[in-house]
Amino acid sequence: MLISSAKGRSGRPAESRRTADPGTAARLAQFFDALCSAPRSILLLDYDGALAPFRLDRFQARPWAGVSQLLSLIQAQGKTRLAVITGRPAGEIGPLLGIAPSLEVWGLHGAERLFPDGRRELEQTSPAAVEKLDVLRAQLRRDSFGGLFEDKANAVVMHWRGVAPQKAHEIERRTRNLFEPLAQMDGLHMLNFESGIELRVGRDKGGAVRAILAESGADNEPVAYLGDDLTDESAFCAVNASGGASLSILMRPQERPTAANVWLRPPADLRNFLKRWAQGSGRAGKRAPGQRSFVSRNP
Protein backbone atom coordinates (compact mmCIF):
# COMPACT_ATOMS: atom_id res chain seq x y z
CA MET A 1 0.00 0.00 0.00
CA LEU A 2 3.00 2.29 0.32
CA ILE A 3 4.48 4.64 -2.22
CA SER A 4 8.26 4.59 -2.29
CA SER A 5 10.59 7.15 -3.81
CA ALA A 6 13.02 6.20 -6.51
CA LYS A 7 16.17 8.29 -6.08
CA GLY A 8 18.32 9.89 -8.72
CA ARG A 9 22.10 10.15 -8.56
CA SER A 10 21.79 13.11 -6.24
CA GLY A 11 20.04 10.93 -3.69
CA ARG A 12 16.90 13.10 -3.83
CA PRO A 13 13.50 11.64 -4.71
CA ALA A 14 12.82 11.89 -8.44
CA GLU A 15 9.16 12.49 -9.27
CA SER A 16 9.44 11.03 -12.77
CA ARG A 17 10.85 7.76 -11.45
CA ARG A 18 8.54 7.14 -8.52
CA THR A 19 7.31 3.59 -8.13
CA ALA A 20 4.46 2.05 -6.18
CA ASP A 21 4.05 -1.30 -4.56
CA PRO A 22 1.66 -3.58 -6.47
CA GLY A 23 -1.29 -3.04 -4.12
CA THR A 24 -1.18 0.74 -4.36
CA ALA A 25 -0.53 0.72 -8.11
CA ALA A 26 -3.49 -1.59 -8.71
CA ARG A 27 -5.83 0.43 -6.49
CA LEU A 28 -4.88 3.71 -8.17
CA ALA A 29 -5.21 2.20 -11.64
CA GLN A 30 -8.63 0.75 -10.81
CA PHE A 31 -9.83 4.09 -9.47
CA PHE A 32 -8.61 6.11 -12.44
CA ASP A 33 -10.14 3.59 -14.83
CA ALA A 34 -13.48 4.31 -13.15
CA LEU A 35 -12.82 8.06 -13.31
CA CYS A 36 -12.15 7.87 -17.06
CA SER A 37 -15.54 6.22 -17.58
CA ALA A 38 -17.59 8.50 -15.32
CA PRO A 39 -19.30 11.72 -16.44
CA ARG A 40 -19.05 13.19 -12.92
CA SER A 41 -16.73 12.76 -9.94
CA ILE A 42 -16.01 14.20 -6.48
CA LEU A 43 -12.59 15.29 -5.19
CA LEU A 44 -12.39 16.31 -1.52
CA LEU A 45 -9.24 17.76 -0.01
CA ASP A 46 -7.85 18.75 3.34
CA TYR A 47 -5.66 21.86 3.19
CA ASP A 48 -2.81 22.04 5.72
CA GLY A 49 -0.40 19.16 5.30
CA ALA A 50 -2.24 17.79 2.27
CA LEU A 51 -2.23 20.71 -0.20
CA ALA A 52 0.24 22.96 1.60
CA PRO A 53 3.14 22.54 4.02
CA PHE A 54 2.58 23.46 7.65
CA ARG A 55 3.74 26.91 8.75
CA LEU A 56 3.84 28.30 12.28
CA ASP A 57 2.20 31.38 10.76
CA ARG A 58 -0.75 29.65 9.10
CA PHE A 59 -1.38 32.63 6.84
CA GLN A 60 1.94 31.85 5.12
CA ALA A 61 0.91 28.25 4.30
CA ARG A 62 0.73 28.49 0.51
CA PRO A 63 0.07 25.40 -1.63
CA TRP A 64 3.01 23.46 -3.00
CA ALA A 65 4.15 24.62 -6.44
CA GLY A 66 1.77 23.65 -9.21
CA VAL A 67 -1.09 22.54 -6.97
CA SER A 68 -3.35 25.56 -7.46
CA GLN A 69 -2.85 25.40 -11.22
CA LEU A 70 -3.80 21.72 -11.32
CA LEU A 71 -6.90 22.31 -9.20
CA SER A 72 -7.86 25.19 -11.49
CA LEU A 73 -7.54 22.87 -14.48
CA ILE A 74 -9.72 20.20 -12.87
CA GLN A 75 -12.31 22.82 -11.93
CA ALA A 76 -12.35 24.28 -15.46
CA GLN A 77 -13.11 20.85 -16.93
CA GLY A 78 -16.50 21.06 -15.20
CA LYS A 79 -16.77 17.34 -14.41
CA THR A 80 -15.49 17.23 -10.83
CA ARG A 81 -17.13 18.61 -7.70
CA LEU A 82 -14.15 20.06 -5.84
CA ALA A 83 -14.33 20.91 -2.15
CA VAL A 84 -11.80 21.68 0.56
CA ILE A 85 -12.66 20.32 4.02
CA THR A 86 -10.48 22.01 6.62
CA GLY A 87 -10.18 22.77 10.29
CA ARG A 88 -9.59 26.42 9.43
CA PRO A 89 -12.37 29.00 9.15
CA ALA A 90 -13.58 28.56 5.58
CA GLY A 91 -12.80 32.13 4.55
CA GLU A 92 -9.04 31.59 4.93
CA ILE A 93 -8.76 29.07 2.11
CA GLY A 94 -9.66 31.16 -0.95
CA PRO A 95 -6.90 33.78 -0.52
CA LEU A 96 -4.30 31.06 0.08
CA LEU A 97 -5.30 28.89 -2.88
CA GLY A 98 -5.75 31.81 -5.25
CA ILE A 99 -8.22 29.98 -7.50
CA ALA A 100 -10.93 31.80 -9.41
CA PRO A 101 -13.78 31.10 -9.27
CA SER A 102 -13.46 30.06 -5.64
CA LEU A 103 -13.87 26.47 -4.56
CA GLU A 104 -16.52 25.15 -2.20
CA VAL A 105 -15.04 25.09 1.33
CA TRP A 106 -16.25 23.29 4.44
CA GLY A 107 -14.49 24.96 7.35
CA LEU A 108 -14.22 24.31 11.09
CA HIS A 109 -13.89 20.57 10.33
CA GLY A 110 -17.24 20.61 8.54
CA ALA A 111 -19.36 22.79 10.83
CA GLU A 112 -19.12 25.77 8.46
CA ARG A 113 -19.87 25.84 4.73
CA LEU A 114 -18.75 28.52 2.31
CA PHE A 115 -20.32 28.31 -1.15
CA PRO A 116 -18.43 29.44 -4.26
CA ASP A 117 -20.84 32.40 -4.58
CA GLY A 118 -19.91 33.64 -1.08
CA ARG A 119 -22.92 32.34 0.84
CA ARG A 120 -22.01 30.99 4.27
CA GLU A 121 -23.74 28.50 6.56
CA LEU A 122 -22.78 27.71 10.16
CA GLU A 123 -24.24 24.80 12.06
CA GLN A 124 -26.47 25.83 14.93
CA THR A 125 -25.33 24.87 18.43
CA SER A 126 -27.07 24.59 21.77
CA PRO A 127 -27.07 27.72 23.97
CA ALA A 128 -25.65 25.73 26.89
CA ALA A 129 -22.66 24.54 24.82
CA VAL A 130 -22.05 28.07 23.52
CA GLU A 131 -22.08 29.40 27.08
CA LYS A 132 -19.49 26.84 28.20
CA LEU A 133 -17.24 27.69 25.26
CA ASP A 134 -17.52 31.41 26.04
CA VAL A 135 -16.39 30.81 29.63
CA LEU A 136 -13.48 28.71 28.37
CA ARG A 137 -12.47 31.36 25.84
CA ALA A 138 -12.23 33.99 28.56
CA GLN A 139 -10.15 31.66 30.74
CA LEU A 140 -7.68 30.79 27.97
CA ARG A 141 -7.25 34.42 26.95
CA ARG A 142 -5.99 35.03 30.48
CA ASP A 143 -3.75 31.95 30.57
CA SER A 144 -3.04 29.69 27.61
CA PHE A 145 -0.39 27.60 29.44
CA GLY A 146 2.33 28.82 27.07
CA GLY A 147 0.53 27.37 24.04
CA LEU A 148 -1.23 29.13 21.19
CA PHE A 149 -4.93 29.64 21.87
CA GLU A 150 -7.15 29.84 18.79
CA ASP A 151 -10.74 31.05 19.01
CA LYS A 152 -13.12 29.57 16.44
CA ALA A 153 -16.80 30.20 15.92
CA ASN A 154 -17.67 26.71 17.19
CA ALA A 155 -14.61 25.78 19.23
CA VAL A 156 -11.67 26.65 21.41
CA VAL A 157 -8.33 25.29 20.27
CA MET A 158 -4.94 24.85 21.89
CA HIS A 159 -1.84 24.42 19.71
CA TRP A 160 1.71 23.52 20.69
CA ARG A 161 3.35 23.01 17.29
CA GLY A 162 6.97 24.15 17.36
CA VAL A 163 7.17 24.15 21.18
CA ALA A 164 10.00 22.27 22.92
CA PRO A 165 8.93 18.68 23.82
CA GLN A 166 8.91 19.10 27.60
CA LYS A 167 6.92 22.33 27.40
CA ALA A 168 4.57 20.80 24.82
CA HIS A 169 3.88 17.88 27.16
CA GLU A 170 2.97 20.29 29.97
CA ILE A 171 0.66 22.34 27.70
CA GLU A 172 -1.08 19.16 26.54
CA ARG A 173 -1.50 17.86 30.12
CA ARG A 174 -3.04 21.09 31.38
CA THR A 175 -5.25 21.43 28.31
CA ARG A 176 -6.61 17.89 28.66
CA ASN A 177 -7.31 18.45 32.33
CA LEU A 178 -9.36 21.50 31.38
CA PHE A 179 -11.11 20.12 28.27
CA GLU A 180 -11.92 16.54 29.26
CA PRO A 181 -14.55 17.28 31.94
CA LEU A 182 -16.31 19.72 29.59
CA ALA A 183 -16.29 17.14 26.80
CA GLN A 184 -18.69 15.04 28.89
CA MET A 185 -21.33 17.72 28.40
CA ASP A 186 -23.96 16.99 25.77
CA GLY A 187 -23.05 18.65 22.48
CA LEU A 188 -19.37 19.21 23.25
CA HIS A 189 -16.58 16.87 22.20
CA MET A 190 -12.81 16.85 21.94
CA LEU A 191 -10.97 16.57 18.66
CA ASN A 192 -7.32 15.55 18.78
CA PHE A 193 -4.96 16.61 16.02
CA GLU A 194 -1.22 16.75 15.60
CA SER A 195 0.21 19.18 18.15
CA GLY A 196 -3.14 20.30 19.45
CA ILE A 197 -6.60 19.68 20.90
CA GLU A 198 -9.94 21.27 20.05
CA LEU A 199 -13.06 21.38 22.20
CA ARG A 200 -15.93 21.91 19.81
CA VAL A 201 -19.50 21.48 18.72
CA GLY A 202 -20.85 20.51 15.33
CA ARG A 203 -20.19 18.29 12.35
CA ASP A 204 -16.77 16.70 11.81
CA LYS A 205 -15.03 16.02 8.49
CA GLY A 206 -16.77 12.67 8.13
CA GLY A 207 -20.11 14.43 8.50
CA ALA A 208 -19.11 16.91 5.81
CA VAL A 209 -18.20 14.05 3.43
CA ARG A 210 -21.51 12.30 4.08
CA ALA A 211 -23.42 15.55 3.46
CA ILE A 212 -21.62 16.09 0.14
CA LEU A 213 -22.23 12.51 -0.98
CA ALA A 214 -25.90 12.75 -0.03
CA GLU A 215 -26.24 15.94 -2.07
CA SER A 216 -24.65 14.34 -5.11
CA GLY A 217 -27.39 11.70 -5.14
CA ALA A 218 -25.26 9.40 -7.31
CA ASP A 219 -23.80 6.28 -5.72
CA ASN A 220 -21.64 5.54 -8.75
CA GLU A 221 -19.67 8.82 -8.87
CA PRO A 222 -15.97 8.21 -8.20
CA VAL A 223 -15.00 9.98 -4.98
CA ALA A 224 -11.61 10.57 -3.37
CA TYR A 225 -10.51 12.29 -0.19
CA LEU A 226 -6.95 13.48 0.53
CA GLY A 227 -5.90 14.30 4.08
CA ASP A 228 -3.00 14.01 6.47
CA ASP A 229 -4.17 14.49 10.06
CA LEU A 230 -5.98 12.51 12.71
CA THR A 231 -8.97 14.75 12.05
CA ASP A 232 -9.17 13.29 8.54
CA GLU A 233 -9.79 9.75 9.78
CA SER A 234 -13.56 10.26 10.00
CA ALA A 235 -13.51 11.48 6.39
CA PHE A 236 -11.51 8.43 5.29
CA CYS A 237 -14.09 6.17 6.94
CA ALA A 238 -16.98 8.03 5.28
CA VAL A 239 -15.39 7.66 1.85
CA ASN A 240 -14.59 3.99 2.44
CA ALA A 241 -18.24 3.34 3.31
CA SER A 242 -19.59 5.23 0.31
CA GLY A 243 -19.63 2.28 -2.08
CA GLY A 244 -18.67 2.41 -5.73
CA ALA A 245 -15.31 3.75 -6.85
CA SER A 246 -13.73 5.43 -3.84
CA LEU A 247 -10.24 6.27 -2.69
CA SER A 248 -9.12 7.51 0.72
CA ILE A 249 -5.58 8.86 0.65
CA LEU A 250 -3.23 9.61 3.53
CA MET A 251 -1.11 12.43 2.11
CA ARG A 252 1.89 12.96 4.37
CA PRO A 253 5.65 12.38 4.39
CA GLN A 254 5.56 9.59 7.00
CA GLU A 255 3.30 6.58 7.28
CA ARG A 256 1.08 6.16 10.34
CA PRO A 257 -1.85 3.89 11.30
CA THR A 258 -4.87 5.03 9.29
CA ALA A 259 -8.21 4.05 7.79
CA ALA A 260 -7.02 5.41 4.43
CA ASN A 261 -6.44 2.76 1.78
CA VAL A 262 -3.55 4.53 0.01
CA TRP A 263 -0.53 6.42 1.37
CA LEU A 264 1.14 9.07 -0.82
CA ARG A 265 3.89 11.56 -0.07
CA PRO A 266 3.57 15.26 -0.90
CA PRO A 267 4.42 17.21 -2.87
CA ALA A 268 5.53 14.96 -5.76
CA ASP A 269 2.87 12.28 -5.29
CA LEU A 270 0.24 14.99 -4.81
CA ARG A 271 1.11 16.66 -8.11
CA ASN A 272 1.19 13.30 -9.87
CA PHE A 273 -2.22 12.37 -8.46
CA LEU A 274 -3.79 15.67 -9.54
CA LYS A 275 -2.24 15.39 -13.01
CA ARG A 276 -3.75 11.93 -13.40
CA TRP A 277 -7.11 13.23 -12.19
CA ALA A 278 -7.03 16.05 -14.73
CA GLN A 279 -6.17 13.60 -17.50
CA GLY A 280 -8.85 11.15 -16.40
CA SER A 281 -11.51 13.81 -15.99
CA GLY A 282 -10.58 15.22 -19.39
CA ARG A 283 -11.20 11.81 -20.94
CA ALA A 284 -14.28 11.00 -18.86
CA GLY A 285 -16.94 9.37 -20.99
CA LYS A 286 -14.75 9.41 -24.09
CA ARG A 287 -13.18 5.94 -24.03
CA ALA A 288 -14.64 3.32 -26.26
CA PRO A 289 -15.56 -0.04 -24.67
CA GLY A 290 -12.43 -2.11 -24.25
CA GLN A 291 -10.11 0.81 -24.99
CA ARG A 292 -7.02 0.79 -22.83
CA SER A 293 -6.85 3.31 -20.00
CA PHE A 294 -4.25 6.07 -20.10
CA VAL A 295 -3.31 5.24 -16.52
CA SER A 296 0.14 3.80 -16.00
CA ARG A 297 0.37 0.85 -13.67
CA ASN A 298 3.45 2.46 -12.14
CA PRO A 299 2.71 6.09 -11.24
C-alpha positions as CSV (number, residue, x, y, z in Angstrom):
1,M,0.0,0.0,0.0
2,L,3.0,2.3,0.3
3,I,4.5,4.6,-2.2
4,S,8.3,4.6,-2.3
5,S,10.6,7.2,-3.8
6,A,13.0,6.2,-6.5
7,K,16.2,8.3,-6.1
8,G,18.3,9.9,-8.7
9,R,22.1,10.2,-8.6
10,S,21.8,13.1,-6.2
11,G,20.0,10.9,-3.7
12,R,16.9,13.1,-3.8
13,P,13.5,11.6,-4.7
14,A,12.8,11.9,-8.4
15,E,9.2,12.5,-9.3
16,S,9.4,11.0,-12.8
17,R,10.9,7.8,-11.5
18,R,8.5,7.1,-8.5
19,T,7.3,3.6,-8.1
20,A,4.5,2.1,-6.2
21,D,4.0,-1.3,-4.6
22,P,1.7,-3.6,-6.5
23,G,-1.3,-3.0,-4.1
24,T,-1.2,0.7,-4.4
25,A,-0.5,0.7,-8.1
26,A,-3.5,-1.6,-8.7
27,R,-5.8,0.4,-6.5
28,L,-4.9,3.7,-8.2
29,A,-5.2,2.2,-11.6
30,Q,-8.6,0.8,-10.8
31,F,-9.8,4.1,-9.5
32,F,-8.6,6.1,-12.4
33,D,-10.1,3.6,-14.8
34,A,-13.5,4.3,-13.1
35,L,-12.8,8.1,-13.3
36,C,-12.2,7.9,-17.1
37,S,-15.5,6.2,-17.6
38,A,-17.6,8.5,-15.3
39,P,-19.3,11.7,-16.4
40,R,-19.1,13.2,-12.9
41,S,-16.7,12.8,-9.9
42,I,-16.0,14.2,-6.5
43,L,-12.6,15.3,-5.2
44,L,-12.4,16.3,-1.5
45,L,-9.2,17.8,0.0
46,D,-7.9,18.8,3.3
47,Y,-5.7,21.9,3.2
48,D,-2.8,22.0,5.7
49,G,-0.4,19.2,5.3
50,A,-2.2,17.8,2.3
51,L,-2.2,20.7,-0.2
52,A,0.2,23.0,1.6
53,P,3.1,22.5,4.0
54,F,2.6,23.5,7.6
55,R,3.7,26.9,8.8
56,L,3.8,28.3,12.3
57,D,2.2,31.4,10.8
58,R,-0.7,29.6,9.1
59,F,-1.4,32.6,6.8
60,Q,1.9,31.8,5.1
61,A,0.9,28.3,4.3
62,R,0.7,28.5,0.5
63,P,0.1,25.4,-1.6
64,W,3.0,23.5,-3.0
65,A,4.2,24.6,-6.4
66,G,1.8,23.7,-9.2
67,V,-1.1,22.5,-7.0
68,S,-3.4,25.6,-7.5
69,Q,-2.9,25.4,-11.2
70,L,-3.8,21.7,-11.3
71,L,-6.9,22.3,-9.2
72,S,-7.9,25.2,-11.5
73,L,-7.5,22.9,-14.5
74,I,-9.7,20.2,-12.9
75,Q,-12.3,22.8,-11.9
76,A,-12.4,24.3,-15.5
77,Q,-13.1,20.8,-16.9
78,G,-16.5,21.1,-15.2
79,K,-16.8,17.3,-14.4
80,T,-15.5,17.2,-10.8
81,R,-17.1,18.6,-7.7
82,L,-14.1,20.1,-5.8
83,A,-14.3,20.9,-2.1
84,V,-11.8,21.7,0.6
85,I,-12.7,20.3,4.0
86,T,-10.5,22.0,6.6
87,G,-10.2,22.8,10.3
88,R,-9.6,26.4,9.4
89,P,-12.4,29.0,9.2
90,A,-13.6,28.6,5.6
91,G,-12.8,32.1,4.5
92,E,-9.0,31.6,4.9
93,I,-8.8,29.1,2.1
94,G,-9.7,31.2,-0.9
95,P,-6.9,33.8,-0.5
96,L,-4.3,31.1,0.1
97,L,-5.3,28.9,-2.9
98,G,-5.7,31.8,-5.2
99,I,-8.2,30.0,-7.5
100,A,-10.9,31.8,-9.4
101,P,-13.8,31.1,-9.3
102,S,-13.5,30.1,-5.6
103,L,-13.9,26.5,-4.6
104,E,-16.5,25.1,-2.2
105,V,-15.0,25.1,1.3
106,W,-16.3,23.3,4.4
107,G,-14.5,25.0,7.4
108,L,-14.2,24.3,11.1
109,H,-13.9,20.6,10.3
110,G,-17.2,20.6,8.5
111,A,-19.4,22.8,10.8
112,E,-19.1,25.8,8.5
113,R,-19.9,25.8,4.7
114,L,-18.8,28.5,2.3
115,F,-20.3,28.3,-1.1
116,P,-18.4,29.4,-4.3
117,D,-20.8,32.4,-4.6
118,G,-19.9,33.6,-1.1
119,R,-22.9,32.3,0.8
120,R,-22.0,31.0,4.3
121,E,-23.7,28.5,6.6
122,L,-22.8,27.7,10.2
123,E,-24.2,24.8,12.1
124,Q,-26.5,25.8,14.9
125,T,-25.3,24.9,18.4
126,S,-27.1,24.6,21.8
127,P,-27.1,27.7,24.0
128,A,-25.6,25.7,26.9
129,A,-22.7,24.5,24.8
130,V,-22.1,28.1,23.5
131,E,-22.1,29.4,27.1
132,K,-19.5,26.8,28.2
133,L,-17.2,27.7,25.3
134,D,-17.5,31.4,26.0
135,V,-16.4,30.8,29.6
136,L,-13.5,28.7,28.4
137,R,-12.5,31.4,25.8
138,A,-12.2,34.0,28.6
139,Q,-10.1,31.7,30.7
140,L,-7.7,30.8,28.0
141,R,-7.3,34.4,27.0
142,R,-6.0,35.0,30.5
143,D,-3.7,32.0,30.6
144,S,-3.0,29.7,27.6
145,F,-0.4,27.6,29.4
146,G,2.3,28.8,27.1
147,G,0.5,27.4,24.0
148,L,-1.2,29.1,21.2
149,F,-4.9,29.6,21.9
150,E,-7.2,29.8,18.8
151,D,-10.7,31.1,19.0
152,K,-13.1,29.6,16.4
153,A,-16.8,30.2,15.9
154,N,-17.7,26.7,17.2
155,A,-14.6,25.8,19.2
156,V,-11.7,26.6,21.4
157,V,-8.3,25.3,20.3
158,M,-4.9,24.9,21.9
159,H,-1.8,24.4,19.7
160,W,1.7,23.5,20.7
161,R,3.3,23.0,17.3
162,G,7.0,24.1,17.4
163,V,7.2,24.2,21.2
164,A,10.0,22.3,22.9
165,P,8.9,18.7,23.8
166,Q,8.9,19.1,27.6
167,K,6.9,22.3,27.4
168,A,4.6,20.8,24.8
169,H,3.9,17.9,27.2
170,E,3.0,20.3,30.0
171,I,0.7,22.3,27.7
172,E,-1.1,19.2,26.5
173,R,-1.5,17.9,30.1
174,R,-3.0,21.1,31.4
175,T,-5.3,21.4,28.3
176,R,-6.6,17.9,28.7
177,N,-7.3,18.5,32.3
178,L,-9.4,21.5,31.4
179,F,-11.1,20.1,28.3
180,E,-11.9,16.5,29.3
181,P,-14.6,17.3,31.9
182,L,-16.3,19.7,29.6
183,A,-16.3,17.1,26.8
184,Q,-18.7,15.0,28.9
185,M,-21.3,17.7,28.4
186,D,-24.0,17.0,25.8
187,G,-23.1,18.6,22.5
188,L,-19.4,19.2,23.2
189,H,-16.6,16.9,22.2
190,M,-12.8,16.8,21.9
191,L,-11.0,16.6,18.7
192,N,-7.3,15.5,18.8
193,F,-5.0,16.6,16.0
194,E,-1.2,16.7,15.6
195,S,0.2,19.2,18.1
196,G,-3.1,20.3,19.5
197,I,-6.6,19.7,20.9
198,E,-9.9,21.3,20.0
199,L,-13.1,21.4,22.2
200,R,-15.9,21.9,19.8
201,V,-19.5,21.5,18.7
202,G,-20.9,20.5,15.3
203,R,-20.2,18.3,12.3
204,D,-16.8,16.7,11.8
205,K,-15.0,16.0,8.5
206,G,-16.8,12.7,8.1
207,G,-20.1,14.4,8.5
208,A,-19.1,16.9,5.8
209,V,-18.2,14.1,3.4
210,R,-21.5,12.3,4.1
211,A,-23.4,15.5,3.5
212,I,-21.6,16.1,0.1
213,L,-22.2,12.5,-1.0
214,A,-25.9,12.8,0.0
215,E,-26.2,15.9,-2.1
216,S,-24.7,14.3,-5.1
217,G,-27.4,11.7,-5.1
218,A,-25.3,9.4,-7.3
219,D,-23.8,6.3,-5.7
220,N,-21.6,5.5,-8.8
221,E,-19.7,8.8,-8.9
222,P,-16.0,8.2,-8.2
223,V,-15.0,10.0,-5.0
224,A,-11.6,10.6,-3.4
225,Y,-10.5,12.3,-0.2
226,L,-7.0,13.5,0.5
227,G,-5.9,14.3,4.1
228,D,-3.0,14.0,6.5
229,D,-4.2,14.5,10.1
230,L,-6.0,12.5,12.7
231,T,-9.0,14.8,12.1
232,D,-9.2,13.3,8.5
233,E,-9.8,9.8,9.8
234,S,-13.6,10.3,10.0
235,A,-13.5,11.5,6.4
236,F,-11.5,8.4,5.3
237,C,-14.1,6.2,6.9
238,A,-17.0,8.0,5.3
239,V,-15.4,7.7,1.8
240,N,-14.6,4.0,2.4
241,A,-18.2,3.3,3.3
242,S,-19.6,5.2,0.3
243,G,-19.6,2.3,-2.1
244,G,-18.7,2.4,-5.7
245,A,-15.3,3.8,-6.9
246,S,-13.7,5.4,-3.8
247,L,-10.2,6.3,-2.7
248,S,-9.1,7.5,0.7
249,I,-5.6,8.9,0.6
250,L,-3.2,9.6,3.5
251,M,-1.1,12.4,2.1
252,R,1.9,13.0,4.4
253,P,5.7,12.4,4.4
254,Q,5.6,9.6,7.0
255,E,3.3,6.6,7.3
256,R,1.1,6.2,10.3
257,P,-1.8,3.9,11.3
258,T,-4.9,5.0,9.3
259,A,-8.2,4.1,7.8
260,A,-7.0,5.4,4.4
261,N,-6.4,2.8,1.8
262,V,-3.6,4.5,0.0
263,W,-0.5,6.4,1.4
264,L,1.1,9.1,-0.8
265,R,3.9,11.6,-0.1
266,P,3.6,15.3,-0.9
267,P,4.4,17.2,-2.9
268,A,5.5,15.0,-5.8
269,D,2.9,12.3,-5.3
270,L,0.2,15.0,-4.8
271,R,1.1,16.7,-8.1
272,N,1.2,13.3,-9.9
273,F,-2.2,12.4,-8.5
274,L,-3.8,15.7,-9.5
275,K,-2.2,15.4,-13.0
276,R,-3.7,11.9,-13.4
277,W,-7.1,13.2,-12.2
278,A,-7.0,16.1,-14.7
279,Q,-6.2,13.6,-17.5
280,G,-8.8,11.1,-16.4
281,S,-11.5,13.8,-16.0
282,G,-10.6,15.2,-19.4
283,R,-11.2,11.8,-20.9
284,A,-14.3,11.0,-18.9
285,G,-16.9,9.4,-21.0
286,K,-14.7,9.4,-24.1
287,R,-13.2,5.9,-24.0
288,A,-14.6,3.3,-26.3
289,P,-15.6,0.0,-24.7
290,G,-12.4,-2.1,-24.3
291,Q,-10.1,0.8,-25.0
292,R,-7.0,0.8,-22.8
293,S,-6.8,3.3,-20.0
294,F,-4.3,6.1,-20.1
295,V,-3.3,5.2,-16.5
296,S,0.1,3.8,-16.0
297,R,0.4,0.8,-13.7
298,N,3.5,2.5,-12.1
299,P,2.7,6.1,-11.2
